[in-house]
Amino acid sequence: MQTRILVALLCGCATTAGALAETIVVDDQVQVRQSPVERPKRGITMAQVEARFGAPVTRTRRSVLPELSSLPKQQRLIVLSLGGALLAWLAVWAIRRWRGNGAIQPAKPAN
C-alpha cells in the first residue's frame, strides 16, 4: 500500500513540474509564460532595468553553475539523465528501506 502511494506521488510530482514552470525551452528557444505583470525585455542591461522598474529590494549572489537553458543540448541531456537516474535510485532506496531488507527472519522456538 505504501509503495503504491509513493509511486503515485513520484509520478504526480514528475508530471506537474513542467506544468508549473515559468520558462520552457522549445526547439532551443527559451519561451516565457504569458503574464499580465510587466517584465523587463531580454537583452537589456541591469542599469536599464533599474531605471525603468527601480532598484531591487534584495540582491542575491550569482550562481557558480550555469542555467540549464544556457547549456548546449548534449550537456542538457546529460544533466537531465543524471538527475533522473538519481531520482530513480532514491525511489528504489526509499522503497527498500520502508519494506525492510527483505531477509527472512528465523522463527523463534516455542517455549
N, C-alpha and C positions, 0 to 999 in steps of 0.2 A: 504494500500500500504506500509506504513512504517512498519507494523507488518510483512509482507512478507519479506521485506528486512532484518529486524532484525533477523528473524528466519533463513533466508538463511545465513547470516553472522555467526550466532552462530553455525549452522550445519557445515559450512565450516571450522571455527576455530577448532571445536571439532575433525573433521576428519583429519586435517593436523597436529595436534600436535604430533601424533605418527610418522608420516612420517618424521618429521624434527628432531627427537630425535637421539642423537649420541649413546646412550646406550639403550638397550632394555632387559627386563627380560623374558626369555623363560624357562619354567619348573624350576623355581627358580635358573636359571643360568644367570648371567649378561653377555651380549654379546655386543661387541663394533663394530660399523660400520667400515668396511674396509676403510683405508685411505693410501695414499702414504707417508704421513708425519710420520717420525719415532717418536714413543712414548715409554715412559718407560713401562716395563712389570709390571704386577700386582704382588704385594708381595715384591717389593724391598724397601729399606729404602730411606728416603729423602737424606741422605748423598751419597748413590749410584747414585741417580738421579742427584744431583748437580755435582758429579764427572764426569758423562758422558755428561750431557747437559749444565752444567754451573749453576750459581746461578740464582734464579728467579728475574725478573725485579721488581716485586712488590709482597708483601705477603698480604694475607687477613686473618682476624681473623677466627678462626674455628667457625662454626655454632653451636648453642646450640642444635638445632633439628637434629636428625639423618636423614641420607639419606633415601629416601623411599625404595630403594632396600635392605637396611640393616634390615628393619623391617620384622618380621615374616609375613607369608601370611595372617593370620587372621587380623593383625593390618593394613596391606596394604589395604585390602578390606574395612576396617572401614574408613581409611583416604580418600580413593578414593570415597567411598559412600558419606561421609560428604562433600567433595569437589563438587561432582555432585549435591547434594541437594542444596548447597549454590548457584551454578551457575543457577540452575532451579529457585530458589527463586528470584535471582537478575533479571532474564529474565522476570518473571511474574511482578515483581515490576516495571521494566522499561516500559513494555507494558502498565500497568495500568496508569503509570504517563504520558506517551505520549498520551494515549487515553483520559485522564481526569478521574474523579472519577466515571463516569457512571451515575451520578444522573441527572434526567430530570429537567431542569430549567423551572420555570413557565413563561408563555408568559407575556410580558409587555402589559398593556392595551393601546389600540389605543387612541390617542387624537382626 
